[in-house]
Amino acid sequence: MSADTLTPREVQLRFPGPDRDLAGALTVPEGDGPLPAAVLVSGSGPLDRNSNAPRMPIDSTRQLAHALARAGIASLRYDKRGVGESRLLRDGTTEGRNGWKRAGLFDNADDTAAAFSALATRPEADPGRMFLVGHSEGALLVAHTAARLLAGQPGPRPAGVVLLAGSAQRGDAVLRWQAAVIAPTLPAPVRALLRLLRVDLVAKVSRNHDKVRATTTDVARMGGVAVNATWFREYLDHDPRPDLSRLDLPVLAITGSKDLQVDPADLPAIAAAVPGPVETWCAPDVSHLLRTQPGPPSVRAYKQEVRRPVEPAVLDRVTRWLTAQAAGDADPTAVDSPAR
């Protein structure tokens, strides 16, 4: 059996979060510690430690953890608050399956900081070579966490940050952009119906933003569906650029050229905002799910995409960058690959 097919050792653990203990997996490479290590943070929604949702097994953090382990880097990934084994409350009761909807964006950031602190206490991890890696919402969370730690918040300091499909715009602008680029990819009958009904998707999204901002509860009903209202209120008004401007440390930012949820053109904005050395890469033909997507970009392809592994070139780029940073071999000059 080759090294690439070996399953690395995983330690199941719980660590203290702000309102409960969070559950996760520490993936440990062969060899003696302490080792370079990273916290891996998933995107938005009810994602578990592997980035899997009930009907969308994305599996990106598990695949990344195993790729890092083969390169000698330990990692911690965790079930988000209210998901999987992180539904167990400190009073011994188990939260309902929709408990994740009560968590706001900054609650999730607090959990990321808790995971980073927990990793620093593990004998397998070298506190001087610890990194934060986030995908989609996770990219916002790791940028926010790193910015707070670098600004003097108590806790270990990250040695670098990886932003996978990270944005450089306010949340409301991101969602309007999504509506604009996804509309032309909808099936022809749907597009025809929208034209017939004179529905402007971008304007409709903006009206929904106003409705969410008018809510005051953690969970609210919108169009008959219960939504995570606190999260949306915080996300809509969150601008990641102030956090990015505080990242005086090495940063790797990767977005796929076929990403329909985060604008690949944000990569130069990330590079401009970050004061530390930055490497950016617009991964050719890669979607938001970090898979290569043949043909025109479309969110309808997601269910087929998740049946394939994460694009090896993405895993390789992240692994090589973290390995170089941990070894002190990184080029101090920013290497900037513009979006295409």
One Martini backbone bead per residue (centre of mass of N, CA, C, O) as a GRO file, in nm:
protein
  340
    1MET     BB    1   0.095   0.037   0.024
    2SER     BB    2   0.075   0.357  -0.020
    3ALA     BB    3   0.109   0.665   0.124
    4ASP     BB    4  -0.153   0.785  -0.022
    5THR     BB    5  -0.352   0.540   0.112
    6LEU     BB    6  -0.309   0.602   0.390
    7THR     BB    7  -0.448   0.611   0.707
    8PRO     BB    8  -0.448   0.824   0.938
    9ARG     BB    9  -0.432   0.918   1.250
   10GLU     BB   10  -0.713   0.945   1.483
   11VAL     BB   11  -0.830   1.179   1.732
   12GLN     BB   12  -1.081   1.187   1.950
   13LEU     BB   13  -1.232   1.502   2.060
   14ARG     BB   14  -1.267   1.746   2.323
   15PHE     BB   15  -1.349   2.102   2.357
   16PRO     BB   16  -1.371   2.415   2.474
   17GLY     BB   17  -1.634   2.628   2.444
   18PRO     BB   18  -1.835   2.891   2.510
   19ASP     BB   19  -2.123   2.682   2.539
   20ARG     BB   20  -1.944   2.420   2.475
   21ASP     BB   21  -1.841   2.126   2.375
   22LEU     BB   22  -1.630   2.030   2.118
   23ALA     BB   23  -1.606   1.823   1.828
   24GLY     BB   24  -1.327   1.616   1.703
   25ALA     BB   25  -1.028   1.578   1.487
   26LEU     BB   26  -0.703   1.447   1.518
   27THR     BB   27  -0.451   1.456   1.280
   28VAL     BB   28  -0.173   1.221   1.268
   29PRO     BB   29   0.132   1.178   1.193
   30GLU     BB   30   0.412   1.054   1.144
   31GLY     BB   31   0.596   1.087   1.423
   32ASP     BB   32   0.743   1.319   1.616
   33GLY     BB   33   0.686   1.550   1.838
   34PRO     BB   34   0.640   1.846   1.750
   35LEU     BB   35   0.413   1.972   1.502
   36PRO     BB   36   0.284   2.094   1.256
   37ALA     BB   37  -0.032   2.287   1.253
   38ALA     BB   38  -0.400   2.280   1.191
   39VAL     BB   39  -0.696   2.456   1.143
   40LEU     BB   40  -1.009   2.338   1.013
   41VAL     BB   41  -1.261   2.532   0.831
   42SER     BB   42  -1.572   2.548   0.744
   43GLY     BB   43  -1.850   2.631   0.608
   44SER     BB   44  -2.165   2.693   0.572
   45GLY     BB   45  -2.369   2.550   0.787
   46PRO     BB   46  -2.435   2.199   0.869
   47LEU     BB   47  -2.119   2.120   0.937
   48ASP     BB   48  -1.889   1.900   0.976
   49ARG     BB   49  -1.561   1.801   1.008
   50ASN     BB   50  -1.585   1.715   0.678
   51SER     BB   51  -1.801   1.905   0.530
   52ASN     BB   52  -2.084   1.772   0.601
   53ALA     BB   53  -2.404   1.744   0.491
   54PRO     BB   54  -2.692   1.574   0.472
   55ARG     BB   55  -2.699   1.644   0.124
   56MET     BB   56  -2.365   1.732   0.134
   57PRO     BB   57  -2.066   1.559   0.075
   58ILE     BB   58  -1.781   1.730   0.062
   59ASP     BB   59  -1.503   1.642   0.231
   60SER     BB   60  -1.260   1.854   0.244
   61THR     BB   61  -1.126   1.838   0.531
   62ARG     BB   62  -1.048   1.543   0.527
   63GLN     BB   63  -0.868   1.550   0.274
   64LEU     BB   64  -0.677   1.766   0.383
   65ALA     BB   65  -0.583   1.624   0.640
   66HIS     BB   66  -0.451   1.380   0.489
   67ALA     BB   67  -0.253   1.544   0.318
   68LEU     BB   68  -0.103   1.673   0.556
   69ALA     BB   69  -0.011   1.412   0.697
   70ARG     BB   70   0.172   1.315   0.458
   71ALA     BB   71   0.349   1.597   0.520
   72GLY     BB   72   0.362   1.634   0.854
   73ILE     BB   73   0.067   1.756   0.929
   74ALA     BB   74  -0.134   1.855   1.161
   75SER     BB   75  -0.496   1.835   1.255
   76LEU     BB   76  -0.801   2.028   1.323
   77ARG     BB   77  -1.140   1.919   1.325
   78TYR     BB   78  -1.495   2.028   1.343
   79ASP     BB   79  -1.795   2.044   1.474
   80LYS     BB   80  -2.031   2.244   1.458
   81ARG     BB   81  -2.242   2.418   1.612
   82GLY     BB   82  -2.513   2.192   1.627
   83VAL     BB   83  -2.328   1.948   1.520
   84GLY     BB   84  -2.329   1.646   1.581
   85GLU     BB   85  -2.118   1.626   1.863
   86SER     BB   86  -2.193   1.954   1.906
   87ARG     BB   87  -2.491   1.905   2.059
   88LEU     BB   88  -2.368   1.881   2.336
   89LEU     BB   89  -2.437   1.988   2.641
   90ARG     BB   90  -2.340   2.069   2.967
   91ASP     BB   91  -2.622   1.938   3.087
   92GLY     BB   92  -2.653   1.666   2.885
   93THR     BB   93  -2.799   1.771   2.652
   94THR     BB   94  -2.954   1.763   2.326
   95GLU     BB   95  -2.960   1.928   2.053
   96GLY     BB   96  -3.120   2.010   1.803
   97ARG     BB   97  -3.081   1.996   1.454
   98ASN     BB   98  -3.136   2.333   1.452
   99GLY     BB   99  -2.923   2.472   1.648
  100TRP     BB  100  -2.729   2.613   1.439
  101LYS     BB  101  -2.928   2.864   1.385
  102ARG     BB  102  -2.834   3.025   1.660
  103ALA     BB  103  -2.572   3.093   1.523
  104GLY     BB  104  -2.337   3.319   1.466
  105LEU     BB  105  -2.066   3.433   1.313
  106PHE     BB  106  -1.917   3.504   1.594
  107ASP     BB  107  -1.960   3.233   1.721
  108ASN     BB  108  -1.791   3.078   1.514
  109ALA     BB  109  -1.530   3.235   1.575
  110ASP     BB  110  -1.505   3.144   1.869
  111ASP     BB  111  -1.467   2.843   1.791
  112THR     BB  112  -1.208   2.878   1.635
  113ALA     BB  113  -1.042   2.986   1.874
  114ALA     BB  114  -1.084   2.733   2.051
  115ALA     BB  115  -0.941   2.534   1.859
  116PHE     BB  116  -0.666   2.674   1.859
  117SER     BB  117  -0.615   2.650   2.163
  118ALA     BB  118  -0.641   2.341   2.178
  119LEU     BB  119  -0.407   2.271   1.987
  120ALA     BB  120  -0.178   2.410   2.164
  121THR     BB  121  -0.208   2.174   2.399
  122ARG     BB  122  -0.092   1.968   2.220
  123PRO     BB  123   0.182   1.755   2.186
  124GLU     BB  124   0.172   1.739   1.862
  125ALA     BB  125   0.195   2.053   1.875
  126ASP     BB  126   0.345   2.348   1.749
  127PRO     BB  127   0.295   2.668   1.860
  128GLY     BB  128   0.503   2.801   1.635
  129ARG     BB  129   0.336   2.600   1.398
  130MET     BB  130   0.045   2.750   1.346
  131PHE     BB  131  -0.264   2.721   1.160
  132LEU     BB  132  -0.514   2.869   0.937
  133VAL     BB  133  -0.798   2.700   0.772
  134GLY     BB  134  -1.038   2.826   0.527
  135HIS     BB  135  -1.378   2.780   0.396
  136SER     BB  136  -1.540   3.037   0.312
  137GLU     BB  137  -1.657   3.107   0.597
  138GLY     BB  138  -1.388   3.004   0.716
  139ALA     BB  139  -1.220   3.241   0.603
  140LEU     BB  140  -1.351   3.454   0.781
  141LEU     BB  141  -1.285   3.319   1.057
  142VAL     BB  142  -0.971   3.311   1.035
  143ALA     BB  143  -0.928   3.611   0.990
  144HIS     BB  144  -1.062   3.705   1.253
  145THR     BB  145  -0.891   3.541   1.449
  146ALA     BB  146  -0.612   3.642   1.366
  147ALA     BB  147  -0.663   3.943   1.414
  148ARG     BB  148  -0.715   3.918   1.720
  149LEU     BB  149  -0.445   3.785   1.801
  150LEU     BB  150  -0.260   4.014   1.677
  151ALA     BB  151  -0.409   4.242   1.867
  152GLY     BB  152  -0.391   4.076   2.174
  153GLN     BB  153  -0.534   3.836   2.217
  154PRO     BB  154  -0.547   3.579   2.399
  155GLY     BB  155  -0.303   3.357   2.274
  156PRO     BB  156  -0.203   3.209   2.016
  157ARG     BB  157  -0.006   3.245   1.727
  158PRO     BB  158  -0.014   3.257   1.404
  159ALA     BB  159   0.189   3.163   1.111
  160GLY     BB  160  -0.076   3.134   0.925
  161VAL     BB  161  -0.300   3.173   0.630
  162VAL     BB  162  -0.586   3.008   0.473
  163LEU     BB  163  -0.782   3.101   0.178
  164LEU     BB  164  -1.078   2.941   0.075
  165ALA     BB  165  -1.294   3.113  -0.078
  166GLY     BB  166  -1.241   3.419  -0.024
  167SER     BB  167  -1.347   3.735   0.066
  168ALA     BB  168  -1.361   4.122  -0.015
  169GLN     BB  169  -1.667   4.156   0.084
  170ARG     BB  170  -1.954   4.218   0.165
  171GLY     BB  171  -2.213   4.011   0.212
  172ASP     BB  172  -2.428   4.157   0.038
  173ALA     BB  173  -2.247   4.170  -0.216
  174VAL     BB  174  -2.206   3.868  -0.254
  175LEU     BB  175  -2.511   3.791  -0.292
  176ARG     BB  176  -2.557   3.968  -0.539
  177TRP     BB  177  -2.343   3.836  -0.716
  178GLN     BB  178  -2.458   3.557  -0.715
  179ALA     BB  179  -2.727   3.624  -0.853
  180ALA     BB  180  -2.600   3.734  -1.118
  181VAL     BB  181  -2.429   3.463  -1.197
  182ILE     BB  182  -2.659   3.238  -1.165
  183ALA     BB  183  -2.894   3.312  -1.351
  184PRO     BB  184  -2.762   3.216  -1.636
  185THR     BB  185  -2.748   2.897  -1.520
  186LEU     BB  186  -3.024   2.843  -1.548
  187PRO     BB  187  -3.272   2.702  -1.668
  188ALA     BB  188  -3.449   2.796  -1.935
  189PRO     BB  189  -3.738   2.786  -1.809
  190VAL     BB  190  -3.665   2.966  -1.568
  191ARG     BB  191  -3.574   3.215  -1.724
  192ALA     BB  192  -3.842   3.256  -1.872
  193LEU     BB  193  -4.018   3.296  -1.620
  194LEU     BB  194  -3.869   3.542  -1.510
  195ARG     BB  195  -3.927   3.719  -1.754
  196LEU     BB  196  -4.235   3.700  -1.747
  197LEU     BB  197  -4.238   3.807  -1.430
  198ARG     BB  198  -4.018   4.018  -1.381
  199VAL     BB  199  -3.761   3.896  -1.230
  200ASP     BB  200  -3.523   4.032  -1.004
  201LEU     BB  201  -3.287   3.876  -0.831
  202VAL     BB  202  -3.122   4.104  -0.704
  203ALA     BB  203  -3.363   4.262  -0.588
  204LYS     BB  204  -3.475   4.027  -0.421
  205VAL     BB  205  -3.230   3.995  -0.240
  206SER     BB  206  -3.237   4.281  -0.120
  207ARG     BB  207  -3.516   4.250   0.013
  208ASN     BB  208  -3.430   4.018   0.200
  209HIS     BB  209  -3.226   4.180   0.359
  210ASP     BB  210  -3.430   4.371   0.489
  211LYS     BB  211  -3.586   4.149   0.639
  212VAL     BB  212  -3.353   4.043   0.812
  213ARG     BB  213  -3.275   4.316   0.951
  214ALA     BB  214  -3.569   4.327   1.098
  215THR     BB  215  -3.478   4.124   1.281
  216THR     BB  216  -3.425   3.981   1.644
  217THR     BB  217  -3.371   3.685   1.610
  218ASP     BB  218  -3.202   3.396   1.563
  219VAL     BB  219  -3.479   3.287   1.450
  220ALA     BB  220  -3.653   3.301   1.132
  221ARG     BB  221  -3.924   3.355   0.916
  222MET     BB  222  -3.881   3.294   0.556
  223GLY     BB  223  -4.105   3.194   0.348
  224GLY     BB  224  -4.160   2.949   0.570
  225VAL     BB  225  -3.855   2.957   0.668
  226ALA     BB  226  -3.607   2.870   0.880
  227VAL     BB  227  -3.359   3.103   0.981
  228ASN     BB  228  -3.031   3.231   1.044
  229ALA     BB  229  -3.054   3.548   1.140
  230THR     BB  230  -2.801   3.632   1.289
  231TRP     BB  231  -2.604   3.544   1.078
  232PHE     BB  232  -2.713   3.724   0.849
  233ARG     BB  233  -2.680   3.998   0.982
  234GLU     BB  234  -2.371   3.972   1.019
  235TYR     BB  235  -2.291   3.902   0.727
  236LEU     BB  236  -2.404   4.143   0.563
  237ASP     BB  237  -2.204   4.355   0.745
  238HIS     BB  238  -1.947   4.202   0.677
  239ASP     BB  239  -1.608   4.315   0.652
  240PRO     BB  240  -1.297   4.166   0.579
  241ARG     BB  241  -1.079   4.396   0.542
  242PRO     BB  242  -0.996   4.466   0.835
  243ASP     BB  243  -0.879   4.187   0.890
  244LEU     BB  244  -0.677   4.174   0.654
  245SER     BB  245  -0.515   4.439   0.754
  246ARG     BB  246  -0.400   4.253   1.018
  247LEU     BB  247  -0.224   4.043   0.837
  248ASP     BB  248   0.101   4.011   0.963
  249LEU     BB  249   0.125   3.748   0.761
  250PRO     BB  250   0.109   3.469   0.604
  251VAL     BB  251  -0.073   3.428   0.283
  252LEU     BB  252  -0.319   3.208   0.136
  253ALA     BB  253  -0.506   3.243  -0.177
  254ILE     BB  254  -0.795   3.050  -0.299
  255THR     BB  255  -0.969   3.049  -0.618
  256GLY     BB  256  -1.194   2.958  -0.839
  257SER     BB  257  -1.282   3.028  -1.170
  258LYS     BB  258  -1.585   2.869  -1.104
  259ASP     BB  259  -1.689   3.054  -0.889
  260LEU     BB  260  -2.040   3.133  -0.763
  261GLN     BB  261  -1.984   3.254  -0.446
  262VAL     BB  262  -1.696   3.373  -0.520
  263ASP     BB  263  -1.498   3.618  -0.635
  264PRO     BB  264  -1.203   3.588  -0.804
  265ALA     BB  265  -1.149   3.909  -0.810
  266ASP     BB  266  -1.066   3.921  -0.493
  267LEU     BB  267  -0.765   3.850  -0.484
  268PRO     BB  268  -0.634   4.132  -0.522
  269ALA     BB  269  -0.775   4.252  -0.268
  270ILE     BB  270  -0.636   4.074  -0.067
  271ALA     BB  271  -0.343   4.151  -0.140
  272ALA     BB  272  -0.388   4.460  -0.075
  273ALA     BB  273  -0.478   4.425   0.235
  274VAL     BB  274  -0.237   4.258   0.306
  275PRO     BB  275   0.072   4.312   0.480
  276GLY     BB  276   0.166   4.050   0.424
  277PRO     BB  277   0.264   3.781   0.272
  278VAL     BB  278   0.134   3.693  -0.059
  279GLU     BB  279  -0.056   3.420  -0.203
  280THR     BB  280  -0.214   3.371  -0.519
  281TRP     BB  281  -0.489   3.158  -0.664
  282CYS     BB  282  -0.643   3.078  -0.970
  283ALA     BB  283  -0.815   2.798  -1.016
  284PRO     BB  284  -0.859   2.612  -1.278
  285ASP     BB  285  -1.189   2.500  -1.305
  286VAL     BB  286  -1.275   2.573  -1.013
  287SER     BB  287  -1.491   2.546  -0.763
  288HIS     BB  288  -1.634   2.595  -0.454
  289LEU     BB  289  -1.575   2.271  -0.394
  290LEU     BB  290  -1.278   2.210  -0.509
  291ARG     BB  291  -1.355   2.128  -0.804
  292THR     BB  292  -1.354   2.019  -1.109
  293GLN     BB  293  -1.537   2.190  -1.381
  294PRO     BB  294  -1.697   2.111  -1.646
  295GLY     BB  295  -1.772   2.352  -1.825
  296PRO     BB  296  -1.999   2.544  -1.732
  297PRO     BB  297  -2.083   2.708  -1.467
  298SER     BB  298  -2.258   2.525  -1.190
  299VAL     BB  299  -2.460   2.439  -0.916
  300ARG     BB  300  -2.588   2.174  -1.043
  301ALA     BB  301  -2.299   2.010  -1.020
  302TYR     BB  302  -2.250   1.937  -0.718
  303LYS     BB  303  -2.361   1.641  -0.687
  304GLN     BB  304  -2.135   1.535  -0.876
  305GLU     BB  305  -1.874   1.651  -0.753
  306VAL     BB  306  -1.879   1.500  -0.465
  307ARG     BB  307  -1.786   1.222  -0.607
  308ARG     BB  308  -1.526   1.372  -0.614
  309PRO     BB  309  -1.233   1.479  -0.555
  310VAL     BB  310  -1.035   1.694  -0.462
  311GLU     BB  311  -0.830   1.890  -0.610
  312PRO     BB  312  -0.500   1.814  -0.615
  313ALA     BB  313  -0.379   2.100  -0.667
  314VAL     BB  314  -0.494   2.223  -0.409
  315LEU     BB  315  -0.369   2.037  -0.202
  316ASP     BB  316  -0.076   2.087  -0.295
  317ARG     BB  317  -0.061   2.393  -0.250
  318VAL     BB  318  -0.121   2.391   0.052
  319THR     BB  319   0.095   2.190   0.145
  320ARG     BB  320   0.347   2.336   0.036
  321TRP     BB  321   0.304   2.602   0.187
  322LEU     BB  322   0.302   2.493   0.477
  323THR     BB  323   0.574   2.351   0.466
  324ALA     BB  324   0.741   2.607   0.409
  325GLN     BB  325   0.656   2.769   0.656
  326ALA     BB  326   0.744   2.558   0.874
  327ALA     BB  327   1.056   2.559   0.755
  328GLY     BB  328   1.139   2.856   0.646
  329ASP     BB  329   1.122   2.849   0.298
  330ALA     BB  330   0.983   3.095   0.226
  331ASP     BB  331   0.905   3.340   0.017
  332PRO     BB  332   0.893   3.680   0.103
  333THR     BB  333   0.773   3.715  -0.169
  334ALA     BB  334   0.509   3.789  -0.332
  335VAL     BB  335   0.285   3.564  -0.502
  336ASP     BB  336   0.091   3.674  -0.783
  337SER     BB  337  -0.214   3.536  -0.908
  338PRO     BB  338  -0.433   3.628  -1.114
  339ALA     BB  339  -0.733   3.647  -1.206
  340ARG     BB  340  -0.933   3.462  -1.478
   0.00000   0.00000   0.00000
